[in-house]
Amino acid sequence: MNNLEKYNQVFMETLDVEVDQLQDLKYQDIDNWDSVGHMSLVAAIEDTFGIMMDTDDIIDFSSYQIGKEIIKKYQVEL
C-alpha cells in the first residue's frame, strides 16, 4: 500500500466515508468530522506516518486536500 492509499484509508476508517467522498471533503462537512473526529483523524495520520504535527498544522488541517499539503511538510510523499 502506497502513502496515498494509506492516507485515504485513514480518512475512510476514521470518518466512515467512501473513497469517492474524499476529494471534496472538508472539516465539519459531515457529522463524523467534528472536533472529536478531527483529533481522531490527526492521531491516526500521525500514527500511520510516524509523524508529530505542529499545533498550527492541526488547526489548519481543514480539508482532505489541505491535509495532503500539510503532511508533505513532514517528508511524507503522497
Z-matrix of the N, CA and C atoms (Angstrom, degrees):
N
C 1 1.455
C 2 1.529 1 108.38
N 3 1.341 2 116.63 1 126.85
C 4 1.455 3 119.16 2 179.47
C 5 1.537 4 110.10 3 -82.97
N 6 1.326 5 116.26 4 174.40
C 7 1.471 6 120.64 5 -174.82
C 8 1.528 7 113.25 6 -63.70
N 9 1.327 8 117.70 7 -36.73
C 10 1.465 9 119.62 8 178.48
C 11 1.530 10 109.99 9 -65.24
N 12 1.320 11 116.84 10 -41.14
C 13 1.465 12 120.54 11 177.64
C 14 1.530 13 110.72 12 -64.25
N 15 1.322 14 116.75 13 -38.90
C 16 1.470 15 120.58 14 176.91
C 17 1.529 16 110.65 15 -64.06
N 18 1.333 17 115.74 16 -44.74
C 19 1.467 18 121.55 17 178.87
C 20 1.532 19 110.15 18 -58.76
N 21 1.332 20 115.95 19 -48.32
C 22 1.458 21 120.60 20 178.36
C 23 1.523 22 111.36 21 -60.26
N 24 1.321 23 116.39 22 -43.02
C 25 1.459 24 121.66 23 -178.76
C 26 1.534 25 111.31 24 -61.07
N 27 1.329 26 116.52 25 -40.61
C 28 1.466 27 120.24 26 178.30
C 29 1.524 28 109.95 27 -60.42
N 30 1.320 29 116.92 28 -46.01
C 31 1.466 30 120.57 29 178.66
C 32 1.526 31 110.76 30 -61.33
N 33 1.340 32 116.41 31 -47.19
C 34 1.459 33 120.02 32 -175.75
C 35 1.528 34 111.60 33 -64.41
N 36 1.326 35 116.48 34 -41.35
C 37 1.462 36 119.63 35 -178.64
C 38 1.530 37 112.19 36 -75.03
N 39 1.325 38 116.88 37 -42.69
C 40 1.461 39 120.44 38 -175.47
C 41 1.524 40 112.07 39 -72.78
N 42 1.326 41 116.61 40 -40.80
C 43 1.462 42 120.47 41 -174.35
C 44 1.528 43 113.06 42 -103.70
N 45 1.330 44 117.13 43 -0.92
C 46 1.460 45 122.53 44 178.67
C 47 1.532 46 111.49 45 55.86
N 48 1.339 47 114.66 46 55.18
C 49 1.464 48 121.33 47 177.84
C 50 1.521 49 109.24 48 -122.97
N 51 1.315 50 115.16 49 165.73
C 52 1.461 51 121.78 50 177.81
C 53 1.531 52 109.15 51 -95.66
N 54 1.320 53 115.47 52 158.30
C 55 1.464 54 121.02 53 -176.81
C 56 1.537 55 111.39 54 -58.29
N 57 1.329 56 117.90 55 -34.04
C 58 1.465 57 119.97 56 -178.10
C 59 1.535 58 113.20 57 -72.92
N 60 1.332 59 117.78 58 -8.32
C 61 1.472 60 121.56 59 177.41
C 62 1.525 61 112.20 60 -91.64
N 63 1.313 62 118.28 61 -12.61
C 64 1.460 63 121.35 62 -167.93
C 65 1.524 64 114.45 63 -68.14
N 66 1.304 65 118.85 64 -44.48
C 67 1.467 66 121.77 65 -170.05
C 68 1.524 67 113.97 66 -54.03
N 69 1.311 68 117.84 67 -38.80
C 70 1.464 69 121.41 68 -176.60
C 71 1.521 70 113.14 69 -106.22
N 72 1.326 71 117.45 70 9.90
C 73 1.459 72 121.37 71 -174.23
C 74 1.527 73 111.44 72 -71.72
N 75 1.343 74 114.85 73 131.13
C 76 1.463 75 121.16 74 179.67
C 77 1.524 76 109.58 75 -129.48
N 78 1.319 77 114.69 76 155.33
C 79 1.464 78 122.23 77 177.21
C 80 1.525 79 110.36 78 -52.33
N 81 1.292 80 116.41 79 131.34
C 82 1.462 81 126.41 80 178.75
C 83 1.528 82 113.88 81 69.14
N 84 1.348 83 118.27 82 11.51
C 85 1.463 84 120.76 83 172.51
C 86 1.525 85 111.17 84 -72.46
N 87 1.328 86 116.02 85 -28.18
C 88 1.457 87 121.47 86 179.74
C 89 1.523 88 108.56 87 -126.87
N 90 1.318 89 116.70 88 156.74
C 91 1.464 90 121.12 89 -177.90
C 92 1.521 91 112.80 90 -59.20
N 93 1.331 92 117.23 91 -36.91
C 94 1.470 93 120.15 92 -176.84
C 95 1.524 94 113.75 93 -70.52
N 96 1.340 95 117.61 94 -19.61
C 97 1.467 96 119.54 95 179.33
C 98 1.523 97 109.11 96 -101.16
N 99 1.330 98 114.35 97 63.34
C 100 1.463 99 121.92 98 172.23
C 101 1.526 100 107.00 99 -98.15
N 102 1.314 101 118.53 100 -165.78
C 103 1.470 102 120.07 101 -176.68
C 104 1.525 103 111.68 102 -64.49
N 105 1.321 104 117.96 103 -37.97
C 106 1.471 105 120.46 104 178.43
C 107 1.525 106 110.39 105 -69.58
N 108 1.329 107 116.08 106 -43.59
C 109 1.459 108 120.19 107 176.59
C 110 1.513 109 112.16 108 -61.63
N 111 1.329 110 115.87 109 -35.01
C 112 1.465 111 120.71 110 179.22
C 113 1.530 112 110.69 111 -63.01
N 114 1.320 113 116.43 112 -45.47
C 115 1.465 114 119.46 113 -179.39
C 116 1.531 115 110.67 114 -68.32
N 117 1.312 116 117.50 115 -35.31
C 118 1.468 117 121.03 116 175.78
C 119 1.527 118 110.37 117 -64.43
N 120 1.326 119 116.03 118 -42.03
C 121 1.462 120 121.28 119 178.77
C 122 1.521 121 110.61 120 -63.45
N 123 1.314 122 117.07 121 -46.95
C 124 1.471 123 121.44 122 179.42
C 125 1.523 124 110.33 123 -60.24
N 126 1.320 125 116.86 124 -45.94
C 127 1.474 126 120.56 125 -179.76
C 128 1.526 127 110.54 126 -61.97
N 129 1.313 128 117.38 127 -41.09
C 130 1.465 129 120.88 128 -179.97
C 131 1.529 130 111.18 129 -66.71
N 132 1.324 131 117.10 130 -39.37
C 133 1.474 132 120.67 131 177.86
C 134 1.527 133 109.84 132 -66.10
N 135 1.322 134 116.41 133 -44.02
C 136 1.463 135 119.80 134 179.10
C 137 1.532 136 110.51 135 -61.11
N 138 1.314 137 117.45 136 -43.22
C 139 1.470 138 120.96 137 179.29
C 140 1.524 139 111.46 138 -65.70
N 141 1.303 140 116.50 139 -43.91
C 142 1.462 141 121.47 140 -176.89
C 143 1.527 142 111.84 141 -62.64
N 144 1.327 143 116.46 142 -40.75
C 145 1.457 144 120.06 143 -174.58
C 146 1.527 145 114.03 144 -105.13
N 147 1.324 146 117.47 145 2.09
C 148 1.460 147 120.73 146 178.14
C 149 1.515 148 113.24 147 62.79
N 150 1.330 149 115.85 148 40.48
C 151 1.465 150 120.75 149 -179.55
C 152 1.525 151 109.39 150 -122.17
N 153 1.339 152 115.60 151 167.03
C 154 1.455 153 121.83 152 173.70
C 155 1.523 154 106.56 153 -131.25
N 156 1.321 155 116.55 154 110.09
C 157 1.461 156 120.70 155 -176.06
C 158 1.523 157 111.24 156 -78.23
N 159 1.332 158 115.53 157 144.92
C 160 1.458 159 122.01 158 173.80
C 161 1.526 160 109.38 159 -68.99
N 162 1.314 161 116.14 160 155.36
C 163 1.464 162 121.36 161 179.53
C 164 1.522 163 111.68 162 -56.45
N 165 1.328 164 117.92 163 -42.67
C 166 1.469 165 120.89 164 179.59
C 167 1.523 166 111.42 165 -60.86
N 168 1.329 167 116.72 166 -39.05
C 169 1.462 168 120.42 167 179.08
C 170 1.528 169 111.24 168 -68.02
N 171 1.308 170 117.23 169 -37.39
C 172 1.467 171 121.11 170 177.93
C 173 1.530 172 109.76 171 -63.66
N 174 1.316 173 116.36 172 -41.84
C 175 1.470 174 120.94 173 179.15
C 176 1.534 175 110.71 174 -67.84
N 177 1.330 176 116.60 175 -40.31
C 178 1.459 177 121.52 176 -178.18
C 179 1.528 178 113.54 177 -74.75
N 180 1.322 179 117.74 178 -14.53
C 181 1.466 180 123.75 179 -176.79
C 182 1.533 181 108.25 180 -72.57
N 183 1.335 182 116.00 181 78.99
C 184 1.467 183 120.59 182 -170.39
C 185 1.524 184 114.43 183 -108.49
N 186 1.317 185 116.70 184 0.42
C 187 1.461 186 119.32 185 176.92
C 188 1.525 187 109.26 186 -159.79
N 189 1.305 188 115.16 187 165.93
C 190 1.467 189 121.61 188 175.88
C 191 1.526 190 110.11 189 -56.81
N 192 1.328 191 116.59 190 -46.95
C 193 1.469 192 121.38 191 -177.31
C 194 1.530 193 112.06 192 -66.56
N 195 1.318 194 117.63 193 -45.73
C 196 1.465 195 120.78 194 179.45
C 197 1.523 196 110.14 195 -63.87
N 198 1.320 197 116.36 196 -36.95
C 199 1.468 198 120.45 197 177.25
C 200 1.517 199 112.49 198 -59.03
N 201 1.332 200 116.51 199 -38.12
C 202 1.465 201 120.09 200 177.87
C 203 1.523 202 110.58 201 -61.14
N 204 1.325 203 116.73 202 -41.39
C 205 1.469 204 120.75 203 179.40
C 206 1.533 205 110.90 204 -68.45
N 207 1.315 206 116.27 205 -39.79
C 208 1.467 207 119.96 206 -178.76
C 209 1.519 208 111.26 207 -64.14
N 210 1.327 209 117.86 208 -46.01
C 211 1.471 210 116.70 209 -176.30
C 212 1.519 211 112.71 210 -72.87
N 213 1.322 212 117.02 211 -16.70
C 214 1.478 213 119.25 212 173.39
C 215 1.526 214 110.69 213 -64.08
N 216 1.345 215 117.04 214 -27.97
C 217 1.472 216 120.95 215 177.60
C 218 1.529 217 111.46 216 -62.39
N 219 1.321 218 115.97 217 -21.62
C 220 1.463 219 121.73 218 -176.91
C 221 1.534 220 110.67 219 -100.82
N 222 1.332 221 115.83 220 25.78
C 223 1.456 222 123.63 221 178.07
C 224 1.532 223 113.02 222 59.82
N 225 1.327 224 115.98 223 33.83
C 226 1.461 225 121.20 224 173.25
C 227 1.517 226 106.78 225 -103.23
N 228 1.323 227 116.53 226 113.00
C 229 1.467 228 121.16 227 179.62
C 230 1.509 229 109.39 228 -90.11
N 231 1.338 230 115.59 229 127.79
C 232 1.469 231 120.62 230 178.78
C 233 1.506 232 110.05 231 -107.10
